[in-house]
Amino acid sequence: MQDRLFRVAGQIAAPYGEAPSQLVLDELAELTAAVKRQAAEFDHFLATDAVAFNKFAAEQGVQALRIEKPAGN
């Protein structure tokens, strides 16, 4: 996905002063949706698996993961 993001960014920035084509806008919309899905999956992981793992680790006397959302989110 990273290569697609870089390519779209280049296609938007390269023709200075021109609006991006509809194809570029469509790909940007697809990538935006994909990034939002991945962020939601990661948030779900933090809320479920990471919490369960930390609980198990604490029961074993180990501080394992310290994951916090940045301020303002």
PDB file with SEQRES, HELIX, SHEET and CRYST1 records, atoms N, CA, C and O in Angstrom:
SEQRES   1 A   73  MET GLN ASP ARG LEU PHE ARG VAL ALA GLY GLN ILE ALA          
SEQRES   2 A   73  ALA PRO TYR GLY GLU ALA PRO SER GLN LEU VAL LEU ASP          
SEQRES   3 A   73  GLU LEU ALA GLU LEU THR ALA ALA VAL LYS ARG GLN ALA          
SEQRES   4 A   73  ALA GLU PHE ASP HIS PHE LEU ALA THR ASP ALA VAL ALA          
SEQRES   5 A   73  PHE ASN LYS PHE ALA ALA GLU GLN GLY VAL GLN ALA LEU          
SEQRES   6 A   73  ARG ILE GLU LYS PRO ALA GLY ASN                              
HELIX    1 AA1 GLN A    2  ALA A   13  1                                  12    
HELIX    2 AA2 GLN A   22  ALA A   47  1                                  26    
HELIX    3 AA3 ASP A   49  GLU A   59  1                                  11    
CRYST1    1.000    1.000    1.000  90.00  90.00  90.00 P 1           1          
ATOM      1  N   MET A   1       0.823  -1.183   0.000  1.00  0.00           N  
ATOM      2  CA  MET A   1       0.000   0.000   0.000  1.00  0.00           C  
ATOM      3  C   MET A   1       0.872   1.254   0.000  1.00  0.00           C  
ATOM      4  O   MET A   1       0.505   2.275  -0.581  1.00  0.00           O  
ATOM      5  N   GLN A   2       2.017   1.171   0.649  1.00  0.00           N  
ATOM      6  CA  GLN A   2       2.883   2.338   0.721  1.00  0.00           C  
ATOM      7  C   GLN A   2       3.300   2.815  -0.665  1.00  0.00           C  
ATOM      8  O   GLN A   2       3.339   4.018  -0.924  1.00  0.00           O  
ATOM      9  N   ASP A   3       3.613   1.874  -1.557  1.00  0.00           N  
ATOM     10  CA  ASP A   3       4.010   2.275  -2.901  1.00  0.00           C  
ATOM     11  C   ASP A   3       2.867   2.971  -3.635  1.00  0.00           C  
ATOM     12  O   ASP A   3       3.095   3.915  -4.391  1.00  0.00           O  
ATOM     13  N   ARG A   4       1.639   2.507  -3.411  1.00  0.00           N  
ATOM     14  CA  ARG A   4       0.482   3.162  -4.028  1.00  0.00           C  
ATOM     15  C   ARG A   4       0.296   4.572  -3.474  1.00  0.00           C  
ATOM     16  O   ARG A   4      -0.021   5.498  -4.220  1.00  0.00           O  
ATOM     17  N   LEU A   5       0.493   4.733  -2.171  1.00  0.00           N  
ATOM     18  CA  LEU A   5       0.369   6.059  -1.568  1.00  0.00           C  
ATOM     19  C   LEU A   5       1.403   7.024  -2.132  1.00  0.00           C  
ATOM     20  O   LEU A   5       1.079   8.168  -2.450  1.00  0.00           O  
ATOM     21  N   PHE A   6       2.643   6.569  -2.257  1.00  0.00           N  
ATOM     22  CA  PHE A   6       3.690   7.421  -2.823  1.00  0.00           C  
ATOM     23  C   PHE A   6       3.392   7.771  -4.273  1.00  0.00           C  
ATOM     24  O   PHE A   6       3.591   8.908  -4.702  1.00  0.00           O  
ATOM     25  N   ARG A   7       2.914   6.783  -5.025  1.00  0.00           N  
ATOM     26  CA  ARG A   7       2.599   7.031  -6.433  1.00  0.00           C  
ATOM     27  C   ARG A   7       1.488   8.068  -6.567  1.00  0.00           C  
ATOM     28  O   ARG A   7       1.596   8.991  -7.374  1.00  0.00           O  
ATOM     29  N   VAL A   8       0.426   7.923  -5.787  1.00  0.00           N  
ATOM     30  CA  VAL A   8      -0.687   8.876  -5.852  1.00  0.00           C  
ATOM     31  C   VAL A   8      -0.222  10.263  -5.421  1.00  0.00           C  
ATOM     32  O   VAL A   8      -0.594  11.262  -6.035  1.00  0.00           O  
ATOM     33  N   ALA A   9       0.593  10.326  -4.364  1.00  0.00           N  
ATOM     34  CA  ALA A   9       1.111  11.622  -3.927  1.00  0.00           C  
ATOM     35  C   ALA A   9       1.909  12.284  -5.042  1.00  0.00           C  
ATOM     36  O   ALA A   9       1.801  13.491  -5.257  1.00  0.00           O  
ATOM     37  N   GLY A  10       2.707  11.497  -5.746  1.00  0.00           N  
ATOM     38  CA  GLY A  10       3.475  12.040  -6.864  1.00  0.00           C  
ATOM     39  C   GLY A  10       2.587  12.500  -8.006  1.00  0.00           C  
ATOM     40  O   GLY A  10       2.858  13.522  -8.636  1.00  0.00           O  
ATOM     41  N   GLN A  11       1.527  11.749  -8.273  1.00  0.00           N  
ATOM     42  CA  GLN A  11       0.610  12.122  -9.347  1.00  0.00           C  
ATOM     43  C   GLN A  11      -0.174  13.383  -9.000  1.00  0.00           C  
ATOM     44  O   GLN A  11      -0.578  14.130  -9.891  1.00  0.00           O  
ATOM     45  N   ILE A  12      -0.385  13.616  -7.731  1.00  0.00           N  
ATOM     46  CA  ILE A  12      -1.081  14.833  -7.319  1.00  0.00           C  
ATOM     47  C   ILE A  12      -0.122  16.026  -7.354  1.00  0.00           C  
ATOM     48  O   ILE A  12      -0.496  17.118  -7.781  1.00  0.00           O  
ATOM     49  N   ALA A  13       1.101  15.810  -6.907  1.00  0.00           N  
ATOM     50  CA  ALA A  13       2.060  16.912  -6.789  1.00  0.00           C  
ATOM     51  C   ALA A  13       2.763  17.259  -8.101  1.00  0.00           C  
ATOM     52  O   ALA A  13       3.115  18.418  -8.320  1.00  0.00           O  
ATOM     53  N   ALA A  14       2.969  16.284  -8.967  1.00  0.00           N  
ATOM     54  CA  ALA A  14       3.785  16.501 -10.157  1.00  0.00           C  
ATOM     55  C   ALA A  14       3.217  17.556 -11.119  1.00  0.00           C  
ATOM     56  O   ALA A  14       3.946  18.473 -11.498  1.00  0.00           O  
ATOM     57  N   PRO A  15       1.976  17.461 -11.517  1.00  0.00           N  
ATOM     58  CA  PRO A  15       1.477  18.478 -12.444  1.00  0.00           C  
ATOM     59  C   PRO A  15       1.067  19.746 -11.682  1.00  0.00           C  
ATOM     60  O   PRO A  15      -0.119  20.009 -11.482  1.00  0.00           O  
ATOM     61  N   TYR A  16       2.061  20.515 -11.266  1.00  0.00           N  
ATOM     62  CA  TYR A  16       1.836  21.687 -10.421  1.00  0.00           C  
ATOM     63  C   TYR A  16       0.794  22.614 -11.047  1.00  0.00           C  
ATOM     64  O   TYR A  16       0.874  22.964 -12.225  1.00  0.00           O  
ATOM     65  N   GLY A  17      -0.172  22.995 -10.238  1.00  0.00           N  
ATOM     66  CA  GLY A  17      -1.187  23.931 -10.693  1.00  0.00           C  
ATOM     67  C   GLY A  17      -2.349  23.287 -11.418  1.00  0.00           C  
ATOM     68  O   GLY A  17      -3.272  23.984 -11.839  1.00  0.00           O  
ATOM     69  N   GLU A  18      -2.326  21.970 -11.574  1.00  0.00           N  
ATOM     70  CA  GLU A  18      -3.416  21.265 -12.246  1.00  0.00           C  
ATOM     71  C   GLU A  18      -4.153  20.379 -11.235  1.00  0.00           C  
ATOM     72  O   GLU A  18      -3.554  19.827 -10.312  1.00  0.00           O  
ATOM     73  N   ALA A  19      -5.447  20.265 -11.434  1.00  0.00           N  
ATOM     74  CA  ALA A  19      -6.243  19.383 -10.579  1.00  0.00           C  
ATOM     75  C   ALA A  19      -5.905  17.921 -10.887  1.00  0.00           C  
ATOM     76  O   ALA A  19      -5.614  17.590 -12.036  1.00  0.00           O  
ATOM     77  N   PRO A  20      -5.939  17.053  -9.890  1.00  0.00           N  
ATOM     78  CA  PRO A  20      -5.691  15.629 -10.151  1.00  0.00           C  
ATOM     79  C   PRO A  20      -6.798  15.050 -11.030  1.00  0.00           C  
ATOM     80  O   PRO A  20      -7.941  15.507 -11.004  1.00  0.00           O  
ATOM     81  N   SER A  21      -6.430  14.043 -11.800  1.00  0.00           N  
ATOM     82  CA  SER A  21      -7.407  13.393 -12.673  1.00  0.00           C  
ATOM     83  C   SER A  21      -8.404  12.592 -11.843  1.00  0.00           C  
ATOM     84  O   SER A  21      -8.171  12.313 -10.667  1.00  0.00           O  
ATOM     85  N   GLN A  22      -9.497  12.235 -12.463  1.00  0.00           N  
ATOM     86  CA  GLN A  22     -10.508  11.441 -11.766  1.00  0.00           C  
ATOM     87  C   GLN A  22      -9.953  10.081 -11.360  1.00  0.00           C  
ATOM     88  O   GLN A  22     -10.314   9.563 -10.303  1.00  0.00           O  
ATOM     89  N   LEU A  23      -9.078   9.489 -12.181  1.00  0.00           N  
ATOM     90  CA  LEU A  23      -8.471   8.207 -11.826  1.00  0.00           C  
ATOM     91  C   LEU A  23      -7.640   8.326 -10.546  1.00  0.00           C  
ATOM     92  O   LEU A  23      -7.683   7.452  -9.681  1.00  0.00           O  
ATOM     93  N   VAL A  24      -6.895   9.405 -10.443  1.00  0.00           N  
ATOM     94  CA  VAL A  24      -6.081   9.626  -9.249  1.00  0.00           C  
ATOM     95  C   VAL A  24      -6.985   9.842  -8.037  1.00  0.00           C  
ATOM     96  O   VAL A  24      -6.715   9.304  -6.963  1.00  0.00           O  
ATOM     97  N   LEU A  25      -8.045  10.617  -8.195  1.00  0.00           N  
ATOM     98  CA  LEU A  25      -8.977  10.846  -7.097  1.00  0.00           C  
ATOM     99  C   LEU A  25      -9.654   9.552  -6.667  1.00  0.00           C  
ATOM    100  O   LEU A  25      -9.877   9.329  -5.476  1.00  0.00           O  
ATOM    101  N   ASP A  26      -9.983   8.696  -7.637  1.00  0.00           N  
ATOM    102  CA  ASP A  26     -10.606   7.408  -7.311  1.00  0.00           C  
ATOM    103  C   ASP A  26      -9.642   6.521  -6.521  1.00  0.00           C  
ATOM    104  O   ASP A  26     -10.028   5.882  -5.543  1.00  0.00           O  
ATOM    105  N   GLU A  27      -8.380   6.493  -6.963  1.00  0.00           N  
ATOM    106  CA  GLU A  27      -7.395   5.682  -6.239  1.00  0.00           C  
ATOM    107  C   GLU A  27      -7.156   6.261  -4.845  1.00  0.00           C  
ATOM    108  O   GLU A  27      -6.997   5.507  -3.884  1.00  0.00           O  
ATOM    109  N   LEU A  28      -7.127   7.572  -4.724  1.00  0.00           N  
ATOM    110  CA  LEU A  28      -6.969   8.198  -3.419  1.00  0.00           C  
ATOM    111  C   LEU A  28      -8.129   7.829  -2.494  1.00  0.00           C  
ATOM    112  O   LEU A  28      -7.921   7.586  -1.305  1.00  0.00           O  
ATOM    113  N   ALA A  29      -9.331   7.787  -3.025  1.00  0.00           N  
ATOM    114  CA  ALA A  29     -10.495   7.394  -2.222  1.00  0.00           C  
ATOM    115  C   ALA A  29     -10.368   5.941  -1.763  1.00  0.00           C  
ATOM    116  O   ALA A  29     -10.683   5.626  -0.616  1.00  0.00           O  
ATOM    117  N   GLU A  30      -9.906   5.053  -2.651  1.00  0.00           N  
ATOM    118  CA  GLU A  30      -9.693   3.654  -2.278  1.00  0.00           C  
ATOM    119  C   GLU A  30      -8.646   3.539  -1.172  1.00  0.00           C  
ATOM    120  O   GLU A  30      -8.826   2.803  -0.202  1.00  0.00           O  
ATOM    121  N   LEU A  31      -7.561   4.270  -1.334  1.00  0.00           N  
ATOM    122  CA  LEU A  31      -6.489   4.214  -0.343  1.00  0.00           C  
ATOM    123  C   LEU A  31      -6.938   4.798   0.990  1.00  0.00           C  
ATOM    124  O   LEU A  31      -6.580   4.276   2.046  1.00  0.00           O  
ATOM    125  N   THR A  32      -7.710   5.862   0.955  1.00  0.00           N  
ATOM    126  CA  THR A  32      -8.232   6.455   2.181  1.00  0.00           C  
ATOM    127  C   THR A  32      -9.085   5.442   2.938  1.00  0.00           C  
ATOM    128  O   THR A  32      -8.963   5.300   4.155  1.00  0.00           O  
ATOM    129  N   ALA A  33      -9.943   4.745   2.212  1.00  0.00           N  
ATOM    130  CA  ALA A  33     -10.790   3.726   2.836  1.00  0.00           C  
ATOM    131  C   ALA A  33      -9.932   2.594   3.413  1.00  0.00           C  
ATOM    132  O   ALA A  33     -10.209   2.102   4.506  1.00  0.00           O  
ATOM    133  N   ALA A  34      -8.902   2.184   2.686  1.00  0.00           N  
ATOM    134  CA  ALA A  34      -8.032   1.102   3.156  1.00  0.00           C  
ATOM    135  C   ALA A  34      -7.287   1.518   4.426  1.00  0.00           C  
ATOM    136  O   ALA A  34      -7.165   0.723   5.358  1.00  0.00           O  
ATOM    137  N   VAL A  35      -6.797   2.738   4.469  1.00  0.00           N  
ATOM    138  CA  VAL A  35      -6.089   3.222   5.656  1.00  0.00           C  
ATOM    139  C   VAL A  35      -7.045   3.280   6.846  1.00  0.00           C  
ATOM    140  O   VAL A  35      -6.677   2.906   7.960  1.00  0.00           O  
ATOM    141  N   LYS A  36      -8.266   3.746   6.613  1.00  0.00           N  
ATOM    142  CA  LYS A  36      -9.255   3.800   7.701  1.00  0.00           C  
ATOM    143  C   LYS A  36      -9.581   2.401   8.212  1.00  0.00           C  
ATOM    144  O   LYS A  36      -9.735   2.203   9.418  1.00  0.00           O  
ATOM    145  N   ARG A  37      -9.690   1.420   7.299  1.00  0.00           N  
ATOM    146  CA  ARG A  37      -9.949   0.038   7.723  1.00  0.00           C  
ATOM    147  C   ARG A  37      -8.800  -0.487   8.575  1.00  0.00           C  
ATOM    148  O   ARG A  37      -9.019  -1.098   9.621  1.00  0.00           O  
ATOM    149  N   GLN A  38      -7.574  -0.245   8.119  1.00  0.00           N  
ATOM    150  CA  GLN A  38      -6.421  -0.737   8.874  1.00  0.00           C  
ATOM    151  C   GLN A  38      -6.307  -0.060  10.233  1.00  0.00           C  
ATOM    152  O   GLN A  38      -5.944  -0.703  11.217  1.00  0.00           O  
ATOM    153  N   ALA A  39      -6.610   1.222  10.294  1.00  0.00           N  
ATOM    154  CA  ALA A  39      -6.584   1.924  11.583  1.00  0.00           C  
ATOM    155  C   ALA A  39      -7.643   1.355  12.517  1.00  0.00           C  
ATOM    156  O   ALA A  39      -7.393   1.198  13.713  1.00  0.00           O  
ATOM    157  N   ALA A  40      -8.819   1.047  11.988  1.00  0.00           N  
ATOM    158  CA  ALA A  40      -9.884   0.458  12.806  1.00  0.00           C  
ATOM    159  C   ALA A  40      -9.477  -0.932  13.299  1.00  0.00           C  
ATOM    160  O   ALA A  40      -9.749  -1.286  14.446  1.00  0.00           O  
ATOM    161  N   GLU A  41      -8.830  -1.717  12.441  1.00  0.00           N  
ATOM    162  CA  GLU A  41      -8.357  -3.042  12.851  1.00  0.00           C  
ATOM    163  C   GLU A  41      -7.313  -2.927  13.955  1.00  0.00           C  
ATOM    164  O   GLU A  41      -7.315  -3.719  14.897  1.00  0.00           O  
ATOM    165  N   PHE A  42      -6.428  -1.949  13.844  1.00  0.00           N  
ATOM    166  CA  PHE A  42      -5.408  -1.756  14.864  1.00  0.00           C  
ATOM    167  C   PHE A  42      -6.047  -1.300  16.170  1.00  0.00           C  
ATOM    168  O   PHE A  42      -5.672  -1.777  17.241  1.00  0.00           O  
ATOM    169  N   ASP A  43      -6.999  -0.388  16.093  1.00  0.00           N  
ATOM    170  CA  ASP A  43      -7.716   0.042  17.298  1.00  0.00           C  
ATOM    171  C   ASP A  43      -8.411  -1.139  17.968  1.00  0.00           C  
ATOM    172  O   ASP A  43      -8.421  -1.246  19.194  1.00  0.00           O  
ATOM    173  N   HIS A  44      -8.991  -2.023  17.160  1.00  0.00           N  
ATOM    174  CA  HIS A  44      -9.641  -3.218  17.699  1.00  0.00           C  
ATOM    175  C   HIS A  44      -8.612  -4.116  18.395  1.00  0.00           C  
ATOM    176  O   HIS A  44      -8.868  -4.644  19.477  1.00  0.00           O  
ATOM    177  N   PHE A  45      -7.456  -4.282  17.765  1.00  0.00           N  
ATOM    178  CA  PHE A  45      -6.372  -5.060  18.376  1.00  0.00           C  
ATOM    179  C   PHE A  45      -5.981  -4.470  19.727  1.00  0.00           C  
ATOM    180  O   PHE A  45      -5.825  -5.199  20.707  1.00  0.00           O  
ATOM    181  N   LEU A  46      -5.822  -3.144  19.776  1.00  0.00           N  
ATOM    182  CA  LEU A  46      -5.442  -2.502  21.032  1.00  0.00           C  
ATOM    183  C   LEU A  46      -6.497  -2.710  22.110  1.00  0.00           C  
ATOM    184  O   LEU A  46      -6.169  -2.897  23.282  1.00  0.00           O  
ATOM    185  N   ALA A  47      -7.762  -2.677  21.709  1.00  0.00           N  
ATOM    186  CA  ALA A  47      -8.853  -2.791  22.672  1.00  0.00           C  
ATOM    187  C   ALA A  47      -9.106  -4.226  23.119  1.00  0.00           C  
ATOM    188  O   ALA A  47      -9.731  -4.438  24.159  1.00  0.00           O  
ATOM    189  N   THR A  48      -8.641  -5.205  22.370  1.00  0.00           N  
ATOM    190  CA  THR A  48      -8.945  -6.596  22.702  1.00  0.00           C  
ATOM    191  C   THR A  48      -7.670  -7.399  22.981  1.00  0.00           C  
ATOM    192  O   THR A  48      -7.365  -7.699  24.135  1.00  0.00           O  
ATOM    193  N   ASP A  49      -6.942  -7.740  21.946  1.00  0.00           N  
ATOM    194  CA  ASP A  49      -5.784  -8.626  22.098  1.00  0.00           C  
ATOM    195  C   ASP A  49      -4.691  -8.029  22.988  1.00  0.00           C  
ATOM    196  O   ASP A  49      -4.138  -8.724  23.840  1.00  0.00           O  
ATOM    197  N   ALA A  50      -4.382  -6.751  22.794  1.00  0.00           N  
ATOM    198  CA  ALA A  50      -3.328  -6.134  23.603  1.00  0.00           C  
ATOM    199  C   ALA A  50      -3.743  -6.064  25.062  1.00  0.00           C  
ATOM    200  O   ALA A  50      -2.925  -6.289  25.954  1.00  0.00           O  
ATOM    201  N   VAL A  51      -5.011  -5.754  25.310  1.00  0.00           N  
ATOM    202  CA  VAL A  51      -5.510  -5.708  26.686  1.00  0.00           C  
ATOM    203  C   VAL A  51      -5.435  -7.097  27.318  1.00  0.00           C  
ATOM    204  O   VAL A  51      -4.990  -7.235  28.458  1.00  0.00           O  
ATOM    205  N   ALA A  52      -5.863  -8.118  26.592  1.00  0.00           N  
ATOM    206  CA  ALA A  52      -5.819  -9.488  27.112  1.00  0.00           C  
ATOM    207  C   ALA A  52      -4.384  -9.923  27.379  1.00  0.00           C  
ATOM    208  O   ALA A  52      -4.103 -10.559  28.395  1.00  0.00           O  
ATOM    209  N   PHE A  53      -3.478  -9.582  26.470  1.00  0.00           N  
ATOM    210  CA  PHE A  53      -2.077  -9.942  26.658  1.00  0.00           C  
ATOM    211  C   PHE A  53      -1.501  -9.255  27.883  1.00  0.00           C  
ATOM    212  O   PHE A  53      -0.802  -9.880  28.680  1.00  0.00           O  
ATOM    213  N   ASN A  54      -1.795  -7.962  28.035  1.00  0.00           N  
ATOM    214  CA  ASN A  54      -1.295  -7.237  29.205  1.00  0.00           C  
ATOM    215  C   ASN A  54      -1.852  -7.802  30.496  1.00  0.00           C  
ATOM    216  O   ASN A  54      -1.142  -7.875  31.499  1.00  0.00           O  
ATOM    217  N   LYS A  55      -3.110  -8.201  30.485  1.00  0.00           N  
ATOM    218  CA  LYS A  55      -3.708  -8.803  31.683  1.00  0.00           C  
ATOM    219  C   LYS A  55      -2.979 -10.095  32.033  1.00  0.00           C  
ATOM    220  O   LYS A  55      -2.625 -10.325  33.189  1.00  0.00           O  
ATOM    221  N   PHE A  56      -2.758 -10.935  31.027  1.00  0.00           N  
ATOM    222  CA  PHE A  56      -2.029 -12.186  31.258  1.00  0.00           C  
ATOM    223  C   PHE A  56      -0.624 -11.903  31.767  1.00  0.00           C  
ATOM    224  O   PHE A  56      -0.171 -12.540  32.718  1.00  0.00           O  
ATOM    225  N   ALA A  57       0.070 -10.956  31.146  1.00  0.00           N  
ATOM    226  CA  ALA A  57       1.433 -10.640  31.560  1.00  0.00           C  
ATOM    227  C   ALA A  57       1.456 -10.112  32.988  1.00  0.00           C  
ATOM    228  O   ALA A  57       2.341 -10.473  33.764  1.00  0.00           O  
ATOM    229  N   ALA A  58       0.490  -9.259  33.346  1.00  0.00           N  
ATOM    230  CA  ALA A  58       0.425  -8.723  34.708  1.00  0.00           C  
ATOM    231  C   ALA A  58       0.210  -9.844  35.712  1.00  0.00           C  
ATOM    232  O   ALA A  58       0.774  -9.823  36.807  1.00  0.00           O  
ATOM    233  N   GLU A  59      -0.603 -10.819  35.339  1.00  0.00           N  
ATOM    234  CA  GLU A  59      -0.822 -11.971  36.220  1.00  0.00           C  
ATOM    235  C   GLU A  59       0.461 -12.756  36.432  1.00  0.00           C  
ATOM    236  O   GLU A  59       0.621 -13.422  37.454  1.00  0.00           O  
ATOM    237  N   GLN A  60       1.371 -12.682  35.477  1.00  0.00           N  
ATOM    238  CA  GLN A  60       2.662 -13.367  35.583  1.00  0.00           C  
ATOM    239  C   GLN A  60       3.720 -12.475  36.230  1.00  0.00           C  
ATOM    240  O   GLN A  60       4.859 -12.895  36.435  1.00  0.00           O  
ATOM    241  N   GLY A  61       3.324 -11.221  36.554  1.00  0.00           N  
ATOM    242  CA  GLY A  61       4.265 -10.304  37.193  1.00  0.00           C  
ATOM    243  C   GLY A  61       5.163  -9.564  36.230  1.00  0.00           C  
ATOM    244  O   GLY A  61       6.234  -9.092  36.609  1.00  0.00           O  
ATOM    245  N   VAL A  62       4.732  -9.461  34.981  1.00  0.00           N  
ATOM    246  CA  VAL A  62       5.545  -8.816  33.953  1.00  0.00           C  
ATOM    247  C   VAL A  62       4.756  -7.658  33.351  1.00  0.00           C  
ATOM    248  O   VAL A  62       3.576  -7.799  33.029  1.00  0.00           O  
ATOM    249  N   GLN A  63       5.422  -6.509  33.201  1.00  0.00           N  
ATOM    250  CA  GLN A  63       4.796  -5.414  32.461  1.00  0.00           C  
ATOM    251  C   GLN A  63       5.207  -5.593  31.008  1.00  0.00           C  
ATOM    252  O   GLN A  63       6.385  -5.466  30.675  1.00  0.00           O  
ATOM    253  N   ALA A  64       4.252  -5.885  30.147  1.00  0.00           N  
ATOM    254  CA  ALA A  64       4.584  -6.265  28.778  1.00  0.00           C  
ATOM    255  C   ALA A  64       4.462  -5.128  27.785  1.00  0.00           C  
ATOM    256  O   ALA A  64       5.465  -4.671  27.237  1.00  0.00           O  
ATOM    257  N   LEU A  65       3.263  -4.673  27.550  1.00  0.00           N  
ATOM    258  CA  LEU A  65       3.024  -3.638  26.539  1.00  0.00           C  
ATOM    259  C   LEU A  65       2.426  -2.405  27.184  1.00  0.00           C  
ATOM    260  O   LEU A  65       1.529  -2.493  28.022  1.00  0.00           O  
ATOM    261  N   ARG A  66       2.929  -1.282  26.787  1.00  0.00           N  
ATOM    262  CA  ARG A  66       2.323  -0.024  27.237  1.00  0.00           C  
ATOM    263  C   ARG A  66       1.948   0.733  25.979  1.00  0.00           C  
ATOM    264  O   ARG A  66       2.787   1.355  25.326  1.00  0.00           O  
ATOM    265  N   ILE A  67       0.684   0.665  25.661  1.00  0.00           N  
ATOM    266  CA  ILE A  67       0.200   1.275  24.438  1.00  0.00           C  
ATOM    267  C   ILE A  67      -0.847   2.312  24.808  1.00  0.00           C  
ATOM    268  O   ILE A  67      -1.850   2.002  25.450  1.00  0.00           O  
ATOM    269  N   GLU A  68      -0.600   3.535  24.396  1.00  0.00           N  
ATOM    270  CA  GLU A  68      -1.528   4.608  24.669  1.00  0.00           C  
ATOM    271  C   GLU A  68      -1.793   5.369  23.379  1.00  0.00           C  
ATOM    272  O   GLU A  68      -0.920   5.490  22.520  1.00  0.00           O  
ATOM    273  N   LYS A  69      -3.007   5.876  23.260  1.00  0.00           N  
ATOM    274  CA  LYS A  69      -3.315   6.727  22.122  1.00  0.00           C  
ATOM    275  C   LYS A  69      -2.715   8.103  22.369  1.00  0.00           C  
ATOM    276  O   LYS A  69      -2.666   8.561  23.510  1.00  0.00           O  
ATOM    277  N   PRO A  70      -2.258   8.765  21.314  1.00  0.00           N  
ATOM    278  CA  PRO A  70      -1.736  10.117  21.477  1.00  0.00           C  
ATOM    279  C   PRO A  70      -2.814  11.059  22.010  1.00  0.00           C  
ATOM    280  O   PRO A  70      -4.005  10.853  21.775  1.00  0.00           O  
ATOM    281  N   ALA A  71      -2.389  12.074  22.714  1.00  0.00           N  
ATOM    282  CA  ALA A  71      -3.344  13.053  23.254  1.00  0.00           C  
ATOM    283  C   ALA A  71      -4.133  13.681  22.107  1.00  0.00           C  
ATOM    284  O   ALA A  71      -3.592  13.969  21.039  1.00  0.00           O  
ATOM    285  N   GLY A  72      -5.415  13.883  22.356  1.00  0.00           N  
ATOM    286  CA  GLY A  72      -6.265  14.508  21.347  1.00  0.00           C  
ATOM    287  C   GLY A  72      -6.967  13.514  20.455  1.00  0.00           C  
ATOM    288  O   GLY A  72      -7.752  13.921  19.599  1.00  0.00           O  
ATOM    289  N   ASN A  73      -6.718  12.217  20.619  1.00  0.00           N  
ATOM    290  CA  ASN A  73      -7.385  11.210  19.776  1.00  0.00           C  
ATOM    291  C   ASN A  73      -8.392  10.427  20.553  1.00  0.00           C  
ATOM    292  O   ASN A  73      -9.044   9.541  20.001  1.00  0.00           O  
TER     293      ASN A  73                                                      
END                                                                             
